[in-house]
C-alpha cells in the first residue's frame, strides 16, 4: 500500500527492544525491514565474558552484547615445555599452544651441529669427520657425500647462529 511505501523510506527514529533486552534506535525503514526478517539489528552494548582459557589466564574480555563465541584475551601466561626444562611467557589465549618447544628445538639443532654423525646416522662418516678413517677406506666414502654433509653442517651452523639471535616466539 501507499502507507507502507512511505514507512519504508521514513528516517524517523523508533525505539526497538532486542532479544538481549537492550533497546536501540532504528529508522522506520530499518524497523520495517527488521519486522519482515530482512534486517537483523545488532546490539553494540558491551559485556564482559571470561576468556576461553580462563582457568589458566584468569582474564576477562569485553565484547559486544550479541557476541556468542569464545573470546581470547591478550594476556601472557607461562608455558612450560613437555620436558619441563624450558618455560616461556606466551600469549596462548590468542595464538594457541606451541607445537614444539623452541628451547628443545635449539638443543636438537646444536646437537646436530656438534655431532653430525648422529644427524646423518652414518658411522663411517663419523670416523671420516673425526679423521680416523683408515686410508684404504677413503676411496670407499664418496667425496660427493662428504661435501653434501659438510654443506649441511655449515647450513645448520648458520641456522643455529641466526636462530640464537631471535626471540623464540
Beta strands, then each sheet from edge to edge (+ up, - down):
strand 1: 13-17
strand 2: 23-27
strand 3: 46-50
strand 4: 60-64
strand 5: 77-80
strand 6: 87-90
sheet 1: 1+ 2-
sheet 2: 3+ 4-
sheet 3: 5+ 6-
end
